[in-house]
Amino acid sequence: MKIPALPGFNPEAFEKYFKNTGWLLMARVGSLFIKMLVTTVALPSYLGSANFGTYSYPLVLLAFFTGISTMGTDGLITRQIIQHPEKENELLGSALRIRIITGLLVLPLIYITYFFIAQYAPEAPAATFKQIVLVSFICIIQAVQIIDSFFQAKVKGKMIMIVQVGGNILSAAIKLILILLKAPLDAFIWTLVIDVLILQIGYLALYRKLGHHISKWKYDATTAKELIKQGWPLAFSSLFITFYMKIDQLMIDAILGKSALGVYTVVVNFSESWYFIPVAISTSLFPAIMNARKGSPELYQKRLGNLYELMVFVSVSVALVVTFLAPFIFKYYKPEYATGLHTLQVHIWAGVFTFLGTASAQYLIAEGLTKITLYRTAFGAIVNVVLNYFFIPKFGIIGAAYATLIAYFASTFFLLFIKRTRPNAILMIKSLFLLGLLSTIKERFLKINR
C-alpha cells in the first residue's frame, strides 16, 4: 500500500522514513499499553500511594544524572554515522568508553545529592540510601544503549521495536508475577535495574544478529574529544531538561511527602507516556531534514514547518482526548489517588510544548547550535523551580502541574530571544495555528470541487 507523503517530503523518501517511524511508534505504543496496565495502574494499586512514591523516587533522583552520564552522545552519534558511515566503529567505540567513564563519575554525585536532600528537606526522602545505590548502577549499564543510535542512523526502527516491545513485555511479566506473589517493595526496586539490563542484552543480541560485533568497536582519542566538545552542552542541557521535568517530583516529596509523590507520579507517568511520539517522529525524519538542509534551504524550512505542524496536531489531539477521558481513567484507582484527576487534566497540555521542543531540538542539532539547547533548558529549569517553590505549598500537586505547563512553554519559545533562532521560533508559533495543514486541506477541497 502506498503511504501518502507529507507536503515538502519526497514521496519515496517519506515512505522510507514513515515506515521507520511506524516501527518506532509500534515499539512505543506497545510500551505505552504495558506501562498503563502495569506501572501506571496495577503497580500503584498494589503498592498504594506511599509505597509507590518510594518505588518511583530512585528513578526520579537518577534522572538528574543519566543525561550527564551519556554526555549527549545519543543524537550526536546518529548524526555522525549518517555523515561519516565509514567511521562507525570509531564513533560507537569512543562513545561507549565516554559513557562508561561518565557513568562512574556521576555515582558519587548521586549519593551526595541524596544526603543533601535528606539533610535539608522538611520530609525525609521516600527511598533508602541502599535502594538509591542499587538503582544508581543504571548509569553504567545503560552505556551499551548507544547501539540505539546506530539503529536510528541506519533507519532500522524495526530493530528498536523488537528490543523495546520484547523487553517491556518481559518486564511487565516479571512485575505481574511479583504482584501475584505479593512480593515486598524491595523486589520491585530490583526490577528497575533488571528492566535496563534486559534492554541492553536485547540491543547487543540484535546488533550481533545483523552481522555487527561490538568487539570491532575502537576507541579513538580524537573522535572522543570531538564528541565531548559537541556533547557537553547537550549533556548539561539534559540535566536542565530533567530539572524542569523532574524537579517538581523531588519538591513534592520534600514538601508534601511520599504519598503525594505517589499520586503525582501516576499523573506524570500517564501524561509523559505520550512523549515517545515526538521522539520517534523526530528521530526518524531527522535524516530527511538533514538531507534537505544540504541541498535546498527552502525545502529545509518547509520540512521543519511541516514537522512542527504535525507535532501540534498530534499533541493537541492527545491532550483533548485525555482531558475528557481523565474522569473515567481515575475510576480505576483507589480513592487516595483522586487528587490526580484534575492534575492530569492540566499536566497533559504541557505535552504540546514538549512535542514542539523535541522537534526544534533536532533543528538546533542540525544547525550545530547545541549551546542554545543548554540555554533554553536552563531557562525552563529556573522558571519551573521558582514556580514550584511558590505553587506546591499553596496549591498542592496541581500547582506543580501548572508550573510544568508554564515552564515547558517558556523553554520551547526561549528561541524568540535569540536573533539567529527567532525565525525558527516564529515558524513554531505559526504551527500552533496549523496554517499549512488548513491550506493543504483547502487546496484539496477546491481541487475536488472543480
Residue pairs with C-beta under 8 A, 6 or more apart in sequence:
2 15
3 14
3 15
3 18
3 19
5 11
5 14
5 15
5 18
6 14
6 18
6 306
6 310
7 302
7 306
7 436
7 440
8 299
8 302
8 303
8 305
8 306
9 17
9 285
9 288
9 303
9 306
10 288
13 288
13 291
14 288
16 155
17 155
17 284
17 285
17 287
17 288
18 284
19 157
20 155
20 156
20 157
20 158
20 284
21 157
21 280
21 281
21 284
21 285
22 157
23 157
23 158
23 160
23 161
24 157
24 160
24 161
24 276
24 279
24 280
24 281
24 283
24 284
25 276
25 277
25 280
25 281
26 161
26 165
27 157
27 160
27 161
27 162
27 163
27 164
27 165
27 280
28 164
28 276
28 277
28 279
28 280
30 161
30 164
30 165
30 168
30 169
31 164
31 165
31 168
31 273
31 276
32 273
32 274
32 276
34 168
34 169
34 171
34 172
35 168
35 269
35 273
36 270
36 273
37 172
38 172
38 175
38 176
39 175
39 269
40 266
40 269
40 270
40 273
41 332
41 333
42 175
42 176
42 179
43 52
43 55
43 175
43 179
43 188
44 52
44 262
44 265
44 266
44 333
44 337
45 332
45 333
45 334
46 179
47 55
47 185
47 188
47 262
48 262
48 334
48 336
49 258
49 259
49 260
49 262
49 263
49 334
49 336
49 337
50 258
50 259
50 262
51 185
51 262
52 262
52 265
52 266
53 126
53 253
53 257
53 258
53 259
53 260
53 261
53 262
53 265
54 126
54 127
54 131
54 185
54 258
54 262
55 185
55 188
55 189
56 126
56 249
56 261
56 262
56 265
57 125
57 126
57 127
57 131
57 253
57 258
57 261
58 127
58 131
58 132
58 134
58 135
58 136
58 189
58 192
59 135
59 192
60 246
60 249
60 250
60 253
60 261
60 265
61 110
61 113
61 114
61 117
61 125
61 127
61 132
61 250
62 110
62 135
62 136
62 138
62 139
63 242
63 245
63 246
64 113
64 239
64 242
64 243
64 246
65 106
65 109
65 110
65 139
65 239
66 138
66 139
66 142
67 235
67 238
67 239
67 241
67 242
68 102
68 106
68 235
68 236
68 238
68 239
69 99
69 102
69 103
69 105
69 106
69 139
69 140
69 142
69 143
70 99
70 102
70 142
70 235
70 238
71 98
71 99
71 102
71 227
71 228
71 231
71 232
71 234
71 235
72 230
72 231
72 232
72 233
72 234
72 235
72 237
72 238
72 370
73 95
73 98
73 99
73 146
73 149
73 227
73 231
74 146
74 148
74 149
75 149
75 234
75 361
75 362
75 365
76 95
76 227
76 230
76 231
76 234
76 365
77 91
77 92
77 95
77 146
77 149
77 150
77 153
77 227
78 149
78 152
78 153
78 283
78 286
79 153
79 286
79 290
79 365
79 366
80 87
80 91
80 227
81 87
81 88
81 91
81 149
81 150
81 153
81 154
82 153
82 287
82 290
84 91
85 153
87 223
88 150
89 216
89 217
89 218
90 217
90 218
90 219
90 220
90 223
91 223
91 227
92 146
92 147
92 150
92 214
92 217
93 217
93 218
93 219
93 220
94 218
94 219
94 220
94 223
94 224
94 227
95 146
95 149
95 227
96 143
96 144
96 146
96 214
96 217
97 219
97 224
98 224
98 227
98 228
98 231
99 142
99 143
99 146
100 140
100 143
102 235
103 139
103 140
103 142
103 143
104 140
106 139
107 136
107 137
107 139
107 140
110 132
110 136
110 139
111 129
111 132
111 133
111 136
114 125
114 129
114 132
115 129
117 125
117 250
117 254
118 124
118 125
121 253
121 254
121 255
122 254
122 255
123 253
123 254
123 255
123 256
123 257
123 258
125 253
125 254
126 253
126 258
126 261
127 189
131 186
131 189
134 189
134 190
134 193
135 189
135 192
135 193
137 193
138 192
138 193
138 196
141 193
141 196
141 197
141 200
142 196
142 200
144 200
144 203
144 204
145 199
145 200
145 203
147 203
147 204
147 207
148 160
148 203
150 207
150 212
151 157
151 159
151 160
152 160
152 283
152 284
152 286
153 287
155 284
155 287
156 210
157 280
157 284
159 206
159 210
162 202
162 206
163 199
163 202
163 203
163 206
164 199
164 202
166 202
167 195
167 198
167 199
167 202
170 198
171 191
171 194
171 195
171 198
174 191
174 194
175 188
175 191
178 187
178 188
178 191
204 214
207 214
208 214
230 368
230 370
231 370
233 370
233 371
233 373
233 374
234 370
234 373
234 374
236 374
237 370
237 373
237 374
237 376
237 377
237 378
238 377
239 377
240 374
240 377
240 378
240 380
240 381
241 377
241 380
241 381
243 377
243 380
243 381
243 384
243 385
244 377
244 380
244 381
244 383
244 384
244 385
244 404
244 407
244 408
244 411
245 272
245 404
247 381
247 384
247 385
247 388
248 264
248 384
248 388
248 392
248 400
248 403
248 404
249 261
249 264
249 265
249 268
251 385
251 388
251 389
251 392
251 400
252 260
252 261
252 264
252 392
252 397
252 400
253 260
253 261
255 392
255 393
256 392
256 396
256 397
259 336
260 396
260 397
263 336
263 337
263 339
263 340
263 343
263 397
264 340
264 343
264 397
264 400
266 333
266 337
266 340
267 340
267 343
267 344
267 347
267 397
267 401
268 347
270 322
270 329
270 344
271 322
271 344
271 347
271 348
271 350
271 351
272 351
274 315
274 318
274 351
275 351
275 354
275 355
275 358
277 314
277 315
277 318
277 355
278 311
278 314
278 315
278 354
278 355
278 358
278 359
279 358
281 307
281 310
281 311
281 314
281 359
282 307
282 358
282 359
282 361
282 362
283 362
285 303
285 307
286 362
286 365
286 366
288 303
289 300
289 303
289 304
289 307
289 362
289 363
289 366
290 366
292 299
292 300
292 302
292 303
293 300
293 366
301 427
304 359
304 363
304 424
304 427
305 427
305 430
305 431
305 436
306 436
307 359
307 362
308 356
308 359
308 360
308 427
308 428
308 431
309 431
309 434
309 435
309 436
309 437
311 355
311 356
311 358
311 359
311 431
312 352
312 355
312 356
312 431
312 432
312 434
313 434
313 437
314 355
315 351
315 352
315 354
315 355
315 356
316 352
318 348
318 351
319 348
319 349
319 351
319 352
322 329
322 344
322 345
322 348
323 345
323 348
323 349
326 341
326 342
326 344
326 345
326 348
327 341
329 344
330 337
330 338
330 340
330 341
330 344
333 340
339 396
339 397
339 398
340 397
342 398
343 397
343 398
343 400
343 401
344 401
346 398
346 401
346 402
346 405
347 401
347 404
347 405
349 405
350 401
350 404
350 405
350 408
350 409
353 405
353 408
353 409
353 411
353 412
353 413
354 408
354 412
356 412
356 428
356 431
357 408
357 411
357 412
360 412
360 415
360 424
360 425
360 428
361 373
363 424
364 370
364 372
364 373
364 421
365 373
369 420
369 421
372 415
372 418
372 421
375 414
375 418
376 411
376 412
376 414
376 415
377 411
379 410
379 411
379 414
380 407
380 408
380 410
380 411
380 412
380 414
381 407
381 411
383 403
383 406
383 407
383 410
383 411
384 403
384 404
384 406
384 407
387 402
387 403
387 406
387 407
388 399
388 400
388 403
390 399
391 399
391 400
391 402
391 403
392 399
392 400
392 403
395 402
412 428
413 425
413 428
413 429
415 421
415 422
415 424
415 425
415 428
416 422
416 425
416 426
430 436
